[in-house]
């Protein structure tokens, strides 16, 4: 049936009340996306419960990403095999059951297995939700629809650390998974009752699994995730095994894309990459997701390690982003279909870039307002730009391409988030080492400021210990100050790079055609 449907016929299959489809879609997306960040705050607590090291506990996060990354590009096949509505409900229920099991895990091995199940269930939720939202509305109303959709995608990962920190501090970490259970059940029931199922999205007969594609996809993403997770600790390409892992990942990626070309039963349809708007829009979203997830990782770390904030307070510091994102998505809901979407994206990227530069001017004597203002600006920019860029990248595609295109786009957005999270850890390490090397020469007897500080600190410590020990302790204090200052500069450099990256994306918007407004 899907092969006979043309763009002109698509209006026949619009639901009578598309807003009813928003309810289960938004709830499912919100729960899934929030779960991607809510566990980060509780990771040390889970590691302690399982007697696992910090490096071992990282697999609680990476196993989730690997499983969801494999399922995302498989969404097109699975939707044809089960029927899209059925597969959507199956995804929600698998995610919900796995969440319950995660909360009952008693060992690291069990947790990793349950997180794989959770990622497999959740991997199809976002691309299917995006496709459902886009298809349920006529093209002139898709800007408003994607603005509503953006509330779940953008706000959920921002408030995730806040909710996770509060639950971990006041209850116990299993409850960050248990809260998914009632919400998931409600979303599944509402999806069964309210979701519209167009003919081209129903179950198709004779669909075959691309086993070769699944194998290369699994090998590609598994090696890529190990490369990102372990690369910084292993000094990246200076380690032989890291070079092998990266090489295998690259070869597997090439083999995967080659295996998808010219095959009738391929896992994904690469023909969407012939669409210039889709390619450019996807690239912009990949960079934006890298900035979003890197900043979410780096800001709480800055507040906890440098400013002495607790886990809950550092999560609470992200709340202005949620307020900014909510404000932007509400604005987009009213004006997205009435103005040139390119202008909204440019304005959003300017907000994000300026917020990055403002974060790059922080110091250890800042007031809370110095964190709230750029946080709100960054959230506002994300909400203002992410929703229109999704619409710009998809509006020239037909409805029958939406599910496949959404899967591919979200796959690369996931990879972008992983790259951003990994690179920012490397940036902090390298920049800190660089600034430490540049500053260490100031710890010299030839520097009068250093001599004065050493004498003052030594004098204060003499009443507690011997002169030699007081001098050693004074040296240690000054060196600790140097380490803290070099780390601060590393954070500042990283934030500035985030801002510059957003500014560099703006010229790419000139490659889009001017969209129609109503």
Buried (B, 14 or more C-beta within 10 A) or exposed (E): EBEEBEEEEBEEBBBEEBEBBBBBBBBBBBBBBBBBBBBBBBBBBBBEBBEBEEEEBBBBBBBBBBBBBBBBBBBBBBBBBBBBBBBBBBBBBBBBBBBBBBBEBEEBEBBBBBBBBBBBBBBBBBBBBBBBBBBBBEBEBBBBBBBBBBBBBBBBBBBBBBBBBBBBBEEBBBBBBBBBBEBBEBBBEBBBEBBBBBEBBBBBEEBEEBEBBBBBBBBBBBBBBBBBBBBBEBEBEEBEEBBEBBEBBBBBBEBBBEBBEEBEEBBBBBEBBEBEBBBBBBBBBBBBBBBBBBBBBBBBBBBBBBBEBEBBBBBBBBBBBBBBBBBBBBBBBEBBBEBBBBEBBBBBBBBBBBBBBBBBEBEEEEEEEBBBBBBBBBBBBBBBBBBBBBBBBBBBBBBBBBBBBBBBBBBBBBBBBBBBBBBBBBBBBEBBEBBBEEBEEEBEEEEEEBEEBBEEBBEEBBEEEEEEEBBBBBBEBBEEBBBBBBBBBBBBBBBBBBBEBBBEBBEBBEEBEEBEEE
